[in-house]
Amino acid sequence: MSLRLHDTASRTDVPFTPVTPGKVGIYLCGATVQGAPHVGHLRSAIAFDILNRWLRRGGLDVTLIRNVTDIDDKILTKSAEAGAQWFAWAYRFEREFTEAYAALGVLPPTYEPRATGHVPEMIAFMQRLESRGHAYAGDPGNVYFSVRSFEDYGALTNQRAGSSVADEADAAPDKQDPLDFALWKAPRPGEPETAAWDTPYGRGRPGWHLECSAMAHRYLGEEFDIHAGGIDLRFPHHENEQAQSRAAGYGFARLWLHNAWVVVAGEKMGKSLGNALTVSEVLRTASAPVVRLALASAHYRSAVEFSAVSLTEAATQWERITAFVTRAAEETGEATADELAAAGALPDDFVAAMDDDLGVSAALAAVHAELRAGNTALAEQDADRVRTAQVRVRAMLDVLGLDPLAAPWRSATLGSGASGSDSTREALAALVEDALAERAEARAAKDYARADAVRDRLTSAGISVEDGAGGARWHVAGGA
């Protein structure tokens, strides 16, 4: 494939060439499970889900690691305030994140390791750094990385000064240098005994940066293809990850990809700003594919303005997409998996857009161009062109995780209800067809008030009706 990606470290678009031909290793910084997932968290997951899908579409074998940080200061603080065990608190929100990923159609990672499950790897990593002169023990339980011992510190972001202020909650008197950052942290007064592990350096718990380097090495080896995450993680987190991994003698990530924020009224979405919209809250008023489309529509390096307006625009797009796909499938039958996977299923302009650093905006323009061609073919009753358009539209949407006839949107698109059973779908179809027959009878009698009332009744129930030369067609509006 001729994919080019924007490498944060070099600040340039570079051709993507896997470390191992035919295989791709990706490490994606996942959730710190201190609270419920908000829409901003899902931006990163969706952006790099599209990358994962595009690489797989190109025939590459992708290993995607998305970690879970299930121990840190905020988890301990918030669980204590709630009177809950820290590990139960973390697991509760880990499950909420898993549910949110699934709800928005994010493919599961190859592995999803927890920080607490990789303490032996972290201890070995610290010992390796110490033996190479890049780490030292402070007070019992504290271990630090020596920033000045590694000449290439700052290679990712060109930042160096201030790492200790950005990384540490308070000044640590046992540091040899204010720039140094924690690899391992001794327990603080009042923290539960269960939130610490025995090590050769004393009892303590992981530093945030160490866990990612240790897990990336465990699952992806000494050098891997892509490290991805939110733009706010570049410094100090990713800078520190890179420094400690390369100081340990590993090549680490070849490319760095960072997605921009979700913003609300021009401000970054976040719990600390009080403008975070939890995924569960948003899904009460907007369907999951609409939320995914709203978050995926902009280029991953551009900020996404999330608002009622952006959701309305996404809902309109989704309605147009599902209307064509369902009608095309009715007219010519559903496209087969082989048709969707065929090399020629994707238009050249879509491929060019995706190969240009995952240009989703231009890729969506290609989707809508094909939609227009497909709707014209429907109007002209050209079955061959309808079939071709169905294949192309659905193949493109599959790359974006938005094929209306694929999981997890299929049931809602076909109007099958929560059970997804054929009997439920048939029952709904019978009721809607009866209503449409009543409407047709009213229109034939020129009783337009009654016809409009039937249509309004269907609309209020979430059924969209379209009138055409072949009669009225219907589908469940929006999807759920």
C-alpha positions as CSV (number, residue, x, y, z in Angstrom):
1,M,0.0,0.0,0.0
2,S,1.1,3.6,-0.6
3,L,0.0,4.9,2.8
4,R,1.7,8.0,4.2
5,L,1.3,9.0,7.8
6,H,2.2,12.1,9.7
7,D,4.9,11.3,12.2
8,T,4.8,13.7,15.2
9,A,8.5,13.2,16.0
10,S,9.7,14.3,12.5
11,R,6.7,16.6,11.9
12,T,6.5,15.2,8.4
13,D,4.3,12.9,6.3
14,V,6.4,9.7,5.8
15,P,5.7,6.5,3.7
16,F,4.6,3.7,6.0
17,T,6.8,0.7,5.8
18,P,6.3,-2.0,8.4
19,V,9.1,-3.2,10.6
20,T,8.2,-6.8,9.6
21,P,6.8,-7.2,6.1
22,G,3.1,-8.0,6.1
23,K,2.7,-7.3,9.9
24,V,2.0,-4.1,11.9
25,G,2.4,-3.5,15.6
26,I,0.5,-0.6,17.2
27,Y,0.5,0.6,20.8
28,L,-2.4,2.8,21.6
29,C,-2.6,4.6,25.0
30,G,-5.9,3.5,26.4
31,A,-7.9,4.6,29.4
32,T,-7.0,5.5,32.9
33,V,-10.1,4.1,34.5
34,Q,-10.8,6.7,37.1
35,G,-14.3,7.5,36.0
36,A,-16.9,7.1,33.2
37,P,-15.8,7.4,29.6
38,H,-16.6,10.7,27.9
39,V,-16.8,11.6,24.3
40,G,-13.3,13.0,24.2
41,H,-11.9,9.6,25.2
42,L,-13.7,7.9,22.3
43,R,-12.1,10.3,19.7
44,S,-8.8,8.5,20.0
45,A,-10.3,5.0,20.0
46,I,-12.4,5.8,16.8
47,A,-9.5,7.6,15.0
48,F,-7.2,4.7,15.4
49,D,-9.9,2.1,14.8
50,I,-10.1,3.6,11.3
51,L,-6.3,3.2,11.0
52,N,-6.6,-0.4,12.2
53,R,-9.4,-1.1,9.6
54,W,-7.5,0.5,6.8
55,L,-4.3,-1.5,7.5
56,R,-6.3,-4.7,7.6
57,R,-8.1,-3.8,4.4
58,G,-4.6,-3.5,2.9
59,G,-4.0,-7.1,3.8
60,L,-1.7,-6.5,6.8
61,D,-1.7,-8.5,10.0
62,V,-2.3,-6.0,12.7
63,T,-1.4,-6.5,16.4
64,L,-3.1,-3.7,18.3
65,I,-2.3,-3.2,22.0
66,R,-4.5,-0.8,23.9
67,N,-3.5,-0.7,27.6
68,V,-5.6,-0.1,30.7
69,T,-4.1,2.1,33.5
70,D,-5.8,0.6,36.5
71,I,-3.7,2.1,39.2
72,D,-2.7,5.7,39.7
73,D,-3.2,8.7,42.0
74,K,-6.6,9.7,40.8
75,I,-8.0,6.2,41.0
76,L,-6.8,5.9,44.6
77,T,-8.2,9.3,45.5
78,K,-11.6,8.9,43.8
79,S,-12.1,5.4,45.1
80,A,-11.3,6.5,48.6
81,E,-13.7,9.4,48.4
82,A,-16.4,7.0,47.3
83,G,-15.6,4.5,50.0
84,A,-14.8,1.8,47.4
85,Q,-11.9,-0.6,47.0
86,W,-9.5,0.9,44.4
87,F,-9.4,-2.2,42.2
88,A,-13.2,-2.5,42.3
89,W,-13.5,1.2,41.3
90,A,-11.0,0.7,38.4
91,Y,-12.7,-2.5,37.2
92,R,-16.2,-0.8,37.2
93,F,-15.0,1.9,34.8
94,E,-12.9,-0.4,32.8
95,R,-16.1,-2.3,32.0
96,E,-17.8,1.0,31.1
97,F,-15.0,1.8,28.7
98,T,-15.4,-1.6,27.1
99,E,-19.1,-1.1,26.7
100,A,-18.6,2.4,25.2
101,Y,-16.0,1.1,22.7
102,A,-18.4,-1.7,21.6
103,A,-21.4,0.7,21.4
104,L,-19.5,2.9,19.0
105,G,-18.3,0.1,16.8
106,V,-14.6,0.1,17.8
107,L,-13.0,-3.2,17.0
108,P,-11.5,-5.0,20.1
109,P,-7.7,-4.8,20.4
110,T,-5.5,-7.8,19.9
111,Y,-4.6,-7.6,23.6
112,E,-5.7,-5.2,26.3
113,P,-3.2,-5.5,29.1
114,R,-3.7,-3.9,32.6
115,A,-0.8,-2.1,34.3
116,T,-1.3,-4.2,37.5
117,G,-0.8,-7.4,35.5
118,H,2.7,-6.4,34.4
119,V,4.6,-5.5,37.6
120,P,7.4,-8.2,36.9
121,E,8.0,-6.6,33.5
122,M,8.3,-3.2,35.1
123,I,10.7,-4.4,37.7
124,A,12.9,-5.9,35.0
125,F,12.7,-2.7,33.0
126,M,13.9,-0.6,36.0
127,Q,16.8,-2.9,36.7
128,R,17.9,-2.7,33.0
129,L,17.7,1.1,33.1
130,E,19.7,1.2,36.4
131,S,22.4,-1.2,35.0
132,R,22.8,1.2,32.0
133,G,23.2,4.2,34.2
134,H,19.8,5.8,33.4
135,A,17.8,5.1,36.6
136,Y,18.5,5.3,40.4
137,A,16.8,4.5,43.6
138,G,15.7,7.3,45.9
139,D,14.0,6.7,49.3
140,P,12.7,3.2,49.7
141,G,10.1,2.5,47.1
142,N,11.1,5.4,44.8
143,V,12.9,4.9,41.5
144,Y,13.7,7.7,39.1
145,F,14.8,8.1,35.5
146,S,17.8,10.4,35.1
147,V,16.8,12.8,32.3
148,R,20.2,14.3,31.9
149,S,21.8,10.9,31.5
150,F,20.0,10.4,28.2
151,E,21.2,12.9,25.5
152,D,18.2,12.4,23.2
153,Y,15.6,13.3,25.8
154,G,13.2,15.7,24.1
155,A,13.6,14.2,20.6
156,L,9.8,13.7,20.3
157,T,8.6,17.1,21.4
158,N,11.7,19.3,21.7
159,Q,10.7,19.8,25.4
160,R,12.9,19.2,28.3
161,A,12.6,21.7,31.1
162,G,9.5,21.4,33.3
163,S,9.0,17.6,33.0
164,S,9.1,17.2,36.8
165,V,6.4,19.9,37.3
166,A,4.2,18.3,34.6
167,D,4.7,14.8,35.9
168,E,4.9,14.9,39.7
169,A,2.1,16.0,42.1
170,D,4.7,17.4,44.6
171,A,8.4,18.0,44.8
172,A,10.3,14.9,45.7
173,P,13.3,15.7,47.9
174,D,15.1,12.4,47.1
175,K,15.4,13.3,43.4
176,Q,18.9,14.0,42.2
177,D,17.6,16.5,39.6
178,P,14.3,18.3,39.3
179,L,13.9,17.1,35.7
180,D,13.9,13.5,36.7
181,F,10.6,11.6,36.6
182,A,9.3,8.7,38.6
183,L,9.5,5.1,37.4
184,W,8.3,3.6,40.7
185,K,6.5,5.4,43.6
186,A,6.5,4.6,47.3
187,P,3.0,4.5,48.9
188,R,1.7,7.7,50.3
189,P,0.3,7.9,53.8
190,G,-3.3,6.6,54.0
191,E,-3.1,4.6,50.7
192,P,-4.4,1.0,50.9
193,E,-1.8,-1.7,51.5
194,T,-3.1,-3.6,48.4
195,A,-2.1,-0.7,46.1
196,A,1.6,-1.5,46.4
197,W,3.9,-4.3,45.3
198,D,7.2,-5.6,46.7
199,T,10.3,-4.8,44.5
200,P,14.1,-4.9,45.0
201,Y,13.8,-1.1,45.5
202,G,11.1,-1.3,48.2
203,R,7.4,-1.5,48.2
204,G,5.5,0.8,45.8
205,R,3.5,1.1,42.7
206,P,4.1,1.9,39.0
207,G,4.8,5.3,37.6
208,W,2.5,6.2,34.7
209,H,5.2,6.2,32.0
210,L,6.9,3.0,33.0
211,E,3.9,0.8,32.5
212,C,3.5,1.7,28.8
213,S,7.1,1.0,27.9
214,A,7.0,-2.3,29.8
215,M,3.8,-3.5,28.1
216,A,4.8,-2.3,24.6
217,H,8.0,-4.3,25.0
218,R,6.2,-7.3,26.3
219,Y,3.7,-7.5,23.4
220,L,5.3,-5.8,20.5
221,G,9.1,-6.4,21.1
222,E,12.1,-4.1,21.0
223,E,10.9,-2.1,18.0
224,F,7.4,-1.7,16.6
225,D,5.6,0.4,14.0
226,I,3.2,2.9,15.5
227,H,2.6,4.5,18.9
228,A,-0.7,6.4,19.0
229,G,-2.7,8.5,21.4
230,G,-4.2,11.8,22.2
231,I,-2.2,15.0,21.5
232,D,-2.3,15.9,25.2
233,L,-0.1,12.8,25.9
234,R,2.9,14.0,23.9
235,F,4.5,15.6,26.9
236,P,5.5,14.5,29.3
237,H,4.0,11.0,28.9
238,H,5.1,10.0,25.4
239,E,8.4,11.9,25.7
240,N,9.2,10.0,28.9
241,E,8.1,6.6,27.3
242,Q,10.4,7.1,24.4
243,A,13.3,8.3,26.5
244,Q,13.2,5.3,29.0
245,S,12.6,2.8,26.2
246,R,15.5,4.0,24.1
247,A,17.7,4.4,27.1
248,A,17.0,0.7,27.8
249,G,18.5,0.0,24.4
250,Y,15.2,-0.5,22.4
251,G,14.2,1.1,19.1
252,F,10.6,1.5,20.5
253,A,8.1,3.2,18.1
254,R,9.1,4.1,14.6
255,L,6.2,6.5,14.1
256,W,4.1,8.6,16.5
257,L,0.5,9.5,15.6
258,H,-1.5,11.9,17.7
259,N,-5.2,12.8,17.4
260,A,-6.5,16.2,18.3
261,W,-9.1,17.0,21.0
262,V,-12.8,17.1,21.0
263,V,-13.8,20.6,21.8
264,V,-17.0,22.1,23.2
265,A,-17.6,25.8,22.4
266,G,-13.9,26.0,21.5
267,E,-12.6,24.4,24.7
268,K,-11.0,21.0,25.0
269,M,-13.5,18.5,26.5
270,G,-12.4,17.2,29.9
271,K,-13.6,16.4,33.4
272,S,-11.4,19.1,34.9
273,L,-13.1,21.7,32.7
274,G,-16.6,20.6,33.7
275,N,-17.7,20.2,30.0
276,A,-17.2,16.4,29.6
277,L,-20.2,14.6,28.1
278,T,-20.2,11.0,29.1
279,V,-20.8,8.5,26.3
280,S,-23.9,7.1,28.2
281,E,-25.4,10.6,28.4
282,V,-24.9,11.3,24.7
283,L,-26.3,7.9,23.6
284,R,-29.6,8.7,25.4
285,T,-30.3,11.4,22.8
286,A,-28.2,10.4,19.7
287,S,-27.8,7.0,18.1
288,A,-24.4,5.3,18.3
289,P,-23.6,5.4,14.5
290,V,-24.4,9.1,14.5
291,V,-22.1,9.8,17.4
292,R,-19.3,7.8,15.7
293,L,-19.9,9.7,12.4
294,A,-19.7,13.0,14.2
295,L,-16.4,12.0,15.8
296,A,-14.9,10.5,12.7
297,S,-15.8,13.1,10.2
298,A,-12.9,15.4,10.8
299,H,-9.2,14.5,10.1
300,Y,-7.8,12.9,13.1
301,R,-5.2,15.7,13.6
302,S,-8.0,18.3,13.6
303,A,-10.1,19.2,16.5
304,V,-13.7,18.1,16.5
305,E,-16.4,20.5,17.6
306,F,-19.0,18.4,19.4
307,S,-22.4,20.0,19.7
308,A,-26.1,19.6,18.9
309,V,-25.3,21.1,15.5
310,S,-22.6,18.6,14.7
311,L,-24.9,15.7,15.8
312,T,-27.7,17.0,13.7
313,E,-25.4,17.2,10.6
314,A,-24.2,13.6,11.3
315,A,-27.7,12.4,11.7
316,T,-28.7,13.8,8.4
317,Q,-25.7,12.1,6.7
318,W,-26.5,8.8,8.4
319,E,-30.1,9.0,7.3
320,R,-29.0,9.6,3.7
321,I,-26.6,6.7,3.9
322,T,-29.0,4.1,5.5
323,A,-31.8,5.1,3.1
324,F,-29.7,4.3,0.0
325,V,-28.0,1.2,1.4
326,T,-31.3,-0.4,2.5
327,R,-33.1,0.5,-0.7
328,A,-30.2,-0.7,-2.8
329,A,-30.2,-4.0,-0.9
330,E,-33.9,-4.4,-1.4
331,E,-33.6,-3.8,-5.1
332,T,-30.5,-6.0,-5.9
333,G,-30.0,-8.1,-2.8
334,E,-27.2,-7.5,-0.2
335,A,-23.7,-7.4,-1.5
336,T,-21.6,-10.4,-0.5
337,A,-18.6,-10.3,1.7
338,D,-16.4,-11.2,-1.3
339,E,-17.9,-8.3,-3.3
340,L,-17.1,-5.9,-0.5
341,A,-13.6,-7.2,-0.1
342,A,-12.7,-7.1,-3.8
343,A,-9.8,-4.9,-4.8
344,G,-11.9,-2.9,-7.1
345,A,-14.7,-2.2,-4.6
346,L,-13.0,1.0,-3.4
347,P,-13.1,4.0,-5.7
348,D,-9.7,5.5,-6.5
349,D,-10.4,8.9,-4.8
350,F,-11.3,7.1,-1.6
351,V,-8.1,5.1,-1.6
352,A,-6.1,8.2,-2.3
353,A,-7.8,10.1,0.5
354,M,-7.1,7.3,3.0
355,D,-3.5,6.8,1.9
356,D,-3.0,10.5,2.5
357,D,-2.6,10.3,6.3
358,L,-6.1,8.9,6.7
359,G,-7.9,11.8,5.1
360,V,-11.4,10.9,6.3
361,S,-13.0,14.2,5.2
362,A,-12.0,13.6,1.6
363,A,-12.9,9.9,2.0
364,L,-16.4,10.8,3.1
365,A,-16.7,13.1,0.0
366,A,-16.1,10.0,-2.1
367,V,-18.8,8.2,-0.2
368,H,-21.3,10.9,-0.9
369,A,-20.4,11.1,-4.5
370,E,-21.1,7.4,-4.8
371,L,-24.3,7.8,-2.9
372,R,-25.5,10.4,-5.4
373,A,-24.6,8.1,-8.3
374,G,-26.4,5.2,-6.6
375,N,-29.6,7.3,-6.0
376,T,-29.6,8.3,-9.7
377,A,-29.3,4.7,-10.6
378,L,-32.2,3.8,-8.4
379,A,-34.3,6.5,-10.0
380,E,-33.4,5.2,-13.4
381,Q,-34.0,1.6,-12.3
382,D,-30.5,0.6,-13.5
383,A,-29.9,-2.5,-11.4
384,D,-26.3,-3.0,-12.4
385,R,-25.3,0.5,-11.4
386,V,-27.3,0.2,-8.2
387,R,-25.4,-3.0,-7.3
388,T,-22.1,-1.4,-8.1
389,A,-22.9,1.7,-6.0
390,Q,-24.1,-0.5,-3.1
391,V,-20.8,-2.4,-3.1
392,R,-18.7,0.7,-3.3
393,V,-20.6,2.7,-0.6
394,R,-20.6,-0.2,1.8
395,A,-16.9,-1.1,1.2
396,M,-15.9,2.5,1.9
397,L,-18.2,2.7,5.0
398,D,-16.7,-0.6,6.3
399,V,-13.3,1.0,6.4
400,L,-14.8,3.8,8.5
401,G,-16.7,1.4,10.7
402,L,-20.1,2.7,9.4
403,D,-21.5,0.0,7.1
404,P,-25.2,0.1,8.0
405,L,-25.6,-3.6,7.2
406,A,-22.6,-4.7,9.3
407,A,-22.3,-5.2,13.1
408,P,-23.2,-3.4,15.3
409,W,-25.6,-1.3,13.2
410,R,-27.3,-4.0,11.2
411,S,-30.2,-4.8,13.5
412,A,-31.2,-1.1,13.9
413,T,-30.8,-0.5,10.1
414,L,-33.1,-3.3,9.3
415,G,-35.6,-2.4,11.9
416,S,-35.2,-5.6,13.9
417,G,-35.4,-4.1,17.3
418,A,-33.3,-5.0,20.3
419,S,-33.7,-8.7,19.9
420,G,-32.5,-8.8,16.3
421,S,-34.8,-11.7,15.6
422,D,-36.4,-12.3,12.2
423,S,-39.8,-12.6,13.9
424,T,-39.5,-9.2,15.4
425,R,-38.5,-7.7,12.1
426,E,-41.4,-9.4,10.4
427,A,-43.8,-8.1,13.0
428,L,-42.6,-4.6,12.6
429,A,-42.8,-4.8,8.8
430,A,-46.3,-6.0,9.0
431,L,-47.4,-3.1,11.2
432,V,-45.7,-0.5,9.1
433,E,-47.0,-2.0,5.8
434,D,-50.5,-1.9,7.2
435,A,-50.0,1.8,8.1
436,L,-48.6,2.5,4.6
437,A,-51.6,0.8,3.0
438,E,-53.9,3.0,5.1
439,R,-51.9,6.1,4.0
440,A,-52.1,5.0,0.3
441,E,-55.8,4.5,0.6
442,A,-56.2,8.0,2.1
443,R,-54.1,9.6,-0.6
444,A,-56.1,7.8,-3.3
445,A,-59.3,9.3,-1.7
446,K,-57.5,12.7,-1.6
447,D,-57.9,12.7,2.2
448,Y,-54.5,14.3,2.7
449,A,-55.1,15.2,6.3
450,R,-55.5,11.5,7.2
451,A,-52.5,10.5,5.0
452,D,-50.3,13.1,6.7
453,A,-51.5,11.9,10.1
454,V,-50.5,8.3,9.3
455,R,-47.0,9.5,8.2
456,D,-46.7,11.7,11.3
457,R,-47.6,8.7,13.4
458,L,-44.8,6.6,11.8
459,T,-42.3,9.4,12.1
460,S,-43.0,9.8,15.8
461,A,-42.3,6.1,16.1
462,G,-38.9,6.4,14.4
463,I,-40.0,5.2,11.0
464,S,-38.8,7.2,8.0
465,V,-41.0,7.1,4.9
466,E,-39.9,7.9,1.4
467,D,-42.2,8.3,-1.6
468,G,-40.9,7.2,-5.0
469,A,-42.1,6.1,-8.4
470,G,-42.4,2.5,-7.1
471,G,-44.4,3.6,-4.1
472,A,-43.6,4.3,-0.5
473,R,-40.5,2.8,1.2
474,W,-39.7,2.9,4.8
475,H,-36.8,2.2,7.3
476,V,-36.0,2.9,10.9
477,A,-34.7,6.4,11.1
478,G,-31.1,7.0,12.2
479,G,-30.4,3.6,13.8
480,A,-29.7,3.0,17.4
